[in-house]
Amino acid sequence: MMLSPPAMPHPMTVSARARREVDRDRKRAERAARRESGAPDPRALDAALVDALRDALQTGSGTGGLHRSVRLDDVLRRALGYLRVRTNAGVPLRREAVHAALSNRLAPPPV
């Protein structure tokens, strides 16, 4: 039995290279807009949240013990404290932009 040749894929209208360039430009514009608004970089935001959670969980007794539960407001206050001293590519973070970024990270708006 003879199989038919494989179907030819549809020709690409935009090259992979052009798509990568458009994606790079889009991400560059997003980073610039975030920096201008005084919002933290997403990696810095995540790091502040993780550091705050770690610090809230530690008992402080030096034995490596962990609290069984933590207060969310304590974790958020610590995260805000870590972000207060940060910048985004040399631009100081703005309080309202940091609050909005935290809120959107923890409870993203519906799409």
N, C-alpha and C positions, 0 to 999 in steps of 0.2 A: 504494500500500500504506500502510495506516495503522498507525503505531506505537502501542503501548500507552503510557499515561503512565508516567513514571518511578516506580519503587517509592518509597514513603514511607520515610524512614529511621526506625529504631526511636526512639521518644521517649526522650530522655535522662532517666535517673532522678535524676541529680545534675547540677546546673548547673556550667558551666565555672568560674564564680566560686567556687562551694563547693569544687571540686577544688583550685583555686589556693590557697584559704585553708587547706585541710587540708595541702597540700604546704608552704606557708610555715610552718605550725605544726610540722610534722615536721622541717623543716630547722632551725628555731629550736631545737627540743629537741635535735637532734643537735649543734649548735654548743655549746649549754650543757653537754651531757654531755662533749663533748671538752674544753671549757675547764675543767670541774670535775675531770676526770681528769688534767689537766696535759699533754694531748697537743697537738701543734702543729696549727695550721690547715693544711689540705692545700696551699694555695697557698704558705705559708711553707716547708713541707716540700719541695715541688717546687723552689722557688727555692734552697733550701740545697743540694739535690742538684745542680742545674745550676751553681751557683756553685762548688761543690767540684770538679765535673768540669772546668769551665773552668780553674780554678786548677791542677789536677793536670796538665792537658794543656799549659799554657804552659811554655815552656822557661826563662823568666826571663832570657834573654839580651838582652831589649829589642829583638829583631829581629822579633818577632811569630811566631817559629817555634813549632811544636807537637811534643810528644813523640809518637812513633808508638804507644806503648801506655802505660797507667797501671795501677797496682795498685789493685784494688778496695778493699782495706783502707785505702789512703791516701785514696781518694775518700770512703769512709764516715766515716773519722776527721775529715776536713775538714768534712763535712756536719754531723756531731755538734757540732763546734766552733762552726759558725755558729748552730746551734739552741740551744746552751748559753746564749747571751746574749739569746735572744728570749723573748717572753711571748706568751700567747694572750689578748688583750683585757685586759692588765694582770696576768694570772695567770701566775706563773712556770711554766715547763715542767718536768715531772718526768722524770728520766733514763729510768726504765723505760717510761714512756708514749712517750717519743721513740723509744726502741729498738723498741718494738712498732709504732709508726707507720711507721718506716723499713722494718721487715721486711715489714709488710703492703703497703706501697707497692711494694716491689721484687719481692716474691713473694706475691701475694694468696692467701689460703687458698681452696681449692676451694669452690664454692658448693653 
